[in-house]
Amino acid sequence: MKITYYGHSCFSLLVSGKNILFDPFIRGNELARDIDINNIEADYILVSHGHDDHTADLVYLASRTNAKIVCNWEIMLWLHTQGIKNVHPMNVGGKVAFDFGIVKMTIASHSSSMADGTYAGIAAGFLVQTENKLLYYSGDTGLNQDMKLIGEMYKPDIALLPIGDNFTMDAGDAAIAAGFVNCKHVIGLHYDSFGYIQINKKEAEKKFENAGIKLTLLNIGEEIAI
């Protein structure tokens, strides 16, 4: 499994020869200015919720790559109005087997709407079970008790969690969330992209260290193998 970070909350997961992209927001992120969106490949695009900092490049990439979009019902309806038809709708609690593994949609404590004001259903996260790894992508969320069920039932190998505060958890809450989901390795997301969510990285790393959990903060464009 290889993970590539494209900034903010946008990651690509390469597994079983398939590229799975999460929450595409690249061209509107000044920190990702060195990323060429036309070099990003996607067989699947998983969308956690409708906010523009997670969907700004969704239609463009879906059109260019013909990736299958995995999202909730309301975002699927909106995508149809944009001419995007290759969509698989889900809702919280459901799971689907794809050719790279199994995707389960999980609860996220957050709001959701499209940039044009269209209602975008509830926010969500994803559990992605591949041949030998289980990844938890929380999406934008606050700390919540439902995360304990993920820890009790699934125990992900790696968790991608927001740490930027203001709109989501901060690093302290995210470290607690990692304990709830029973995961010892976290990759941080949703931080530094704009003023509201700028963080002190050393302080964030210290909070995870104190909790006995590894925090990885990737550079934009960086790849790691898990």
C-alpha positions as CSV (number, residue, x, y, z in Angstrom):
1,M,0.0,0.0,0.0
2,K,1.4,3.4,-1.0
3,I,-0.1,6.7,0.2
4,T,0.6,10.0,-1.5
5,Y,-0.4,13.4,0.0
6,Y,-1.7,16.2,-2.2
7,G,-2.3,18.6,0.6
8,H,-5.2,19.5,3.0
9,S,-7.3,16.3,3.1
10,C,-6.4,14.9,-0.3
11,F,-4.6,11.6,-0.4
12,S,-4.1,8.9,-3.0
13,L,-4.0,5.3,-2.0
14,L,-2.3,2.8,-4.4
15,V,-3.3,-0.7,-3.7
16,S,-3.8,-3.8,-6.0
17,G,-2.9,-1.6,-9.0
18,K,-5.8,0.8,-8.3
19,N,-5.5,4.5,-7.4
20,I,-8.1,5.6,-4.8
21,L,-8.2,9.3,-4.3
22,F,-9.8,11.0,-1.3
23,D,-11.5,14.4,-1.2
24,P,-9.8,16.2,-4.2
25,F,-8.9,19.8,-3.4
26,I,-5.7,20.8,-5.1
27,R,-5.9,23.9,-7.4
28,G,-7.5,26.0,-4.7
29,N,-4.8,25.2,-2.1
30,E,-1.9,27.6,-2.3
31,L,0.3,25.1,-0.5
32,A,-0.2,22.6,-3.2
33,R,0.8,25.0,-6.0
34,D,3.6,22.6,-7.1
35,I,1.2,19.7,-7.7
36,D,0.2,19.2,-11.3
37,I,-3.4,18.1,-11.1
38,N,-3.1,16.6,-14.6
39,N,-0.6,14.1,-13.3
40,I,-3.0,12.7,-10.7
41,E,-4.5,9.4,-11.6
42,A,-7.7,8.0,-10.1
43,D,-9.7,4.8,-10.6
44,Y,-11.9,5.7,-7.6
45,I,-12.6,8.9,-5.8
46,L,-14.0,8.7,-2.3
47,V,-15.8,11.8,-1.1
48,S,-16.4,12.3,2.6
49,H,-18.7,15.4,2.3
50,G,-19.6,18.3,0.1
51,H,-17.5,21.3,1.3
52,D,-15.5,23.0,-1.4
53,D,-12.1,22.2,0.3
54,H,-12.9,18.5,-0.3
55,T,-14.7,18.7,-3.7
56,A,-13.3,21.7,-5.6
57,D,-11.5,19.4,-8.1
58,L,-14.0,16.6,-8.0
59,V,-15.9,17.2,-11.3
60,Y,-12.7,18.1,-13.2
61,L,-10.9,14.9,-12.1
62,A,-13.9,12.7,-12.5
63,S,-14.3,14.0,-16.1
64,R,-10.6,13.6,-16.9
65,T,-10.1,10.1,-15.3
66,N,-13.6,8.6,-15.5
67,A,-13.0,7.4,-12.0
68,K,-15.9,5.8,-10.1
69,I,-17.0,8.3,-7.4
70,V,-18.0,6.8,-4.0
71,C,-20.1,9.2,-2.0
72,N,-23.4,9.6,-0.3
73,W,-26.8,9.8,-2.2
74,E,-27.1,13.5,-2.1
75,I,-23.7,14.2,-3.5
76,M,-24.4,11.6,-6.2
77,L,-27.6,13.6,-7.2
78,W,-25.5,16.8,-7.4
79,L,-22.8,15.1,-9.5
80,H,-25.5,14.0,-12.0
81,T,-26.4,17.7,-12.5
82,Q,-22.8,18.2,-13.4
83,G,-22.8,15.5,-16.0
84,I,-21.0,12.9,-13.8
85,K,-22.7,9.5,-14.0
86,N,-20.0,7.0,-12.9
87,V,-21.0,7.2,-9.2
88,H,-21.6,4.6,-6.5
89,P,-23.9,5.9,-3.7
90,M,-23.5,4.8,-0.1
91,N,-24.7,5.8,3.4
92,V,-23.3,5.5,6.9
93,G,-23.1,1.9,8.0
94,G,-23.1,0.4,4.5
95,K,-20.2,-1.4,2.9
96,V,-19.3,-2.3,-0.7
97,A,-16.8,-4.7,-2.2
98,F,-14.8,-3.2,-5.0
99,D,-11.9,-4.7,-7.0
100,F,-9.3,-3.2,-4.6
101,G,-11.0,-4.1,-1.3
102,I,-14.1,-3.3,0.9
103,V,-15.2,0.2,1.7
104,K,-17.4,0.9,4.7
105,M,-18.9,4.4,5.3
106,T,-18.6,5.7,8.9
107,I,-20.0,8.5,10.9
108,A,-18.3,11.9,11.0
109,S,-19.4,14.8,13.2
110,H,-19.4,17.6,10.7
111,S,-21.7,19.6,8.4
112,S,-22.0,19.2,4.6
113,S,-23.1,21.3,1.7
114,M,-21.8,22.0,-1.8
115,A,-20.2,25.3,-2.8
116,D,-23.4,26.4,-4.6
117,G,-25.5,25.8,-1.4
118,T,-26.9,22.4,-2.4
119,Y,-27.6,20.1,0.5
120,A,-24.9,17.4,0.5
121,G,-26.3,14.9,3.0
122,I,-24.4,14.0,6.2
123,A,-20.6,14.1,6.5
124,A,-18.9,10.7,6.7
125,G,-15.6,8.8,6.8
126,F,-14.4,5.6,5.3
127,L,-12.9,2.3,6.4
128,V,-10.9,0.8,3.5
129,Q,-10.0,-2.9,3.9
130,T,-7.4,-4.1,1.4
131,E,-5.6,-7.4,1.1
132,N,-3.4,-6.8,4.1
133,K,-4.2,-3.4,5.6
134,L,-7.1,-1.6,7.1
135,L,-7.1,2.2,6.6
136,Y,-9.5,4.6,8.4
137,Y,-10.1,8.0,6.7
138,S,-12.2,10.0,9.2
139,G,-13.0,12.9,6.9
140,D,-13.7,16.2,8.7
141,T,-14.9,15.4,12.2
142,G,-14.9,16.2,15.8
143,L,-14.1,13.7,18.5
144,N,-17.1,11.4,19.1
145,Q,-17.9,8.2,21.0
146,D,-18.8,6.3,17.8
147,M,-15.1,6.1,17.1
148,K,-14.9,3.5,20.0
149,L,-16.9,1.1,17.9
150,I,-14.3,1.3,15.1
151,G,-11.6,0.4,17.7
152,E,-13.7,-2.5,19.1
153,M,-14.7,-3.9,15.8
154,Y,-12.0,-3.1,13.3
155,K,-8.6,-1.9,14.8
156,P,-7.3,-0.1,11.7
157,D,-3.6,-0.3,10.9
158,I,-3.4,3.4,10.0
159,A,-5.8,6.3,10.6
160,L,-5.9,9.6,8.6
161,L,-7.3,12.2,11.1
162,P,-7.8,16.0,11.1
163,I,-5.6,17.9,13.5
164,G,-6.2,21.6,12.4
165,D,-8.8,22.6,15.1
166,N,-11.4,25.3,14.5
167,F,-13.5,23.2,12.0
168,T,-12.4,19.8,13.2
169,M,-10.5,18.1,16.0
170,D,-7.2,19.5,17.2
171,A,-4.1,17.3,17.7
172,G,-5.1,16.6,21.3
173,D,-8.5,15.4,20.4
174,A,-7.1,13.5,17.4
175,A,-4.7,11.6,19.7
176,I,-7.7,10.6,21.9
177,A,-9.5,9.6,18.7
178,A,-6.6,7.4,17.7
179,G,-6.9,5.7,21.1
180,F,-10.7,5.3,20.5
181,V,-10.1,3.6,17.1
182,N,-7.3,1.5,18.6
183,C,-4.7,2.7,16.0
184,K,-1.0,3.5,16.8
185,H,-0.1,5.3,13.5
186,V,-1.9,8.5,12.4
187,I,-1.3,10.6,9.4
188,G,-2.5,14.2,10.0
189,L,-4.8,16.1,7.6
190,H,-6.8,19.3,7.4
191,Y,-4.2,21.7,8.8
192,D,-2.1,24.7,7.6
193,S,-4.0,25.2,4.3
194,F,-5.5,28.5,5.4
195,G,-5.4,30.8,8.4
196,Y,-8.1,29.3,10.5
197,I,-6.3,25.9,10.7
198,Q,-2.6,26.7,11.0
199,I,-0.9,24.7,13.7
200,N,2.3,24.3,15.7
201,K,3.6,21.0,14.3
202,K,6.0,20.3,17.2
203,E,3.2,20.8,19.7
204,A,1.0,18.4,17.7
205,E,3.7,15.8,17.5
206,K,4.3,16.1,21.3
207,K,0.6,15.5,22.1
208,F,0.7,12.2,20.0
209,E,4.0,11.2,21.5
210,N,2.6,11.7,25.0
211,A,-0.3,9.4,24.0
212,G,2.1,6.7,22.7
213,I,0.9,7.2,19.1
214,K,3.0,7.9,16.0
215,L,2.0,11.0,14.1
216,T,3.2,11.4,10.5
217,L,2.9,14.8,8.9
218,L,3.6,14.4,5.2
219,N,5.0,17.0,2.9
220,I,2.7,17.8,0.0
221,G,3.7,15.5,-2.8
222,E,5.4,13.0,-0.5
223,E,4.8,9.3,-0.8
224,I,5.1,6.6,1.9
225,A,4.6,2.9,1.9
226,I,2.5,1.3,4.7
